[in-house]
């Protein structure tokens, strides 16, 4: 029994802490403020829910109707919905959506948002600072105040895991959507970027 407990502790990495929660879950349990989250945990929010976590010097918030899986690094995989994040260093947080990687482009205050509707398409917005989006060998810097619509290839192909070998992926595309940001929804991220990462 002691050996099993030791092995579980050794393979489960604390990643961060829940800062705010409203109609949100960690796994199948309600997410309470102060809950420790671990690599491998799934975060989800209801239609009117939200959850915000601190992971090292990064802040990550899921808005309503969203799901994400936490990884090492820290990192997170956005499965569905909208995530906002703020960082002070480029390697503070890495987001993945299908075969795309999104992170801060520089070691400076960065506020970003990623929206993924689950149809091989996402929108990446740099609200403060710039973001780096990587899809395979392709890279695109999203400058502050700009949004990009990214059409993605599913790395598992149309057959998916268990249904035969993946189809050969085509080339993902970056499409410029807008150079105008909308306020309001950015209030949380702006506050966190200036305040929380510097606090213990």
Protein Blocks (a to p, Z undefined) as FASTA:
>chain_A
ZZmmmmmmmmpccfbdcfbdchiaehjbccdehiacdehiacdddfkbccdddehjbccd
ddehiacdddehiacddfbdcdddddfbfklpccdehjbccddfbdcddddddddehiop
acdddfbhcddddehjbccdddehiacddddddfkbjnoghiapaddddddddddfbfcd
cehjlmmmmmmmmmmmmpZZ
